[in-house]
Each structure stands twice: as structure tokens, then as C-alpha cells.
Amino acid sequence: MDVLDRLDLGPGPEDVWRCFARAPALDLDAMVAWASRLGSSTLAARLGVFFEHWRGTPRSILRSLARMRPNSPVLFEPGKQGGIFMREWNVVVPRELLKELRRDR
């Protein structure tokens, strides 16, 4: 979670996604609660993008994150211009990451 909040401190969003994708189970409620506790709308948007592509995410989790999403568009990865705007999360996702997310679906 922390490396998704602070991408500058981790290996990058593609590697974080690979960890998500390989996890047999995730405590989604705890992750949403942590994002809420941090008060980071950008983290909520990043989690929303990931959870939208992670198998079996309940709609209630996506709705909880959608309520916390940014009011204005943000970059999924700071400093990385361009990509695909995902309106439901108000975030611009790099094309390479989106390809990875869709491949692992």
C-alpha cells in the first residue's frame, strides 16, 4: 500500500501490480480503510484502477474508493505525461501499465 501511495519510493507501478495480481487474497476492506485514513485521493484512484482489474473485487469496494477519488484529474505516475484518462477514477494511467493490467485480467 505504501509503495502505491509513494510511487517514488518503490519499484514502480507495474511491479506493484504484479504483486497484487499474484496475491491469492487481499484484505480489500483494510486497504480501503488505510487509503481513507491517509486521506489520499490519488491513492484511492490508484487502488480503484488496480481493484477494477483484480479478480473478484466487489462493487461495494469500488464504490467506496470512487467516493474518495480526486476532484480534478491526476497522473497515476507523477512525471509521466500521456496515457489513458480513466474518467471513473479521474486519473491518467500510463499506456504500459494499462496494457499490463488488461493482460493479467
Summary of the structure (lengths in Angstrom):
residues: 105
radius of gyration: 12.4
end to end distance: 20.2
largest distance: 33.5
contacts: 296
relative contact order: 0.17
helix: 57%
strand: 8%
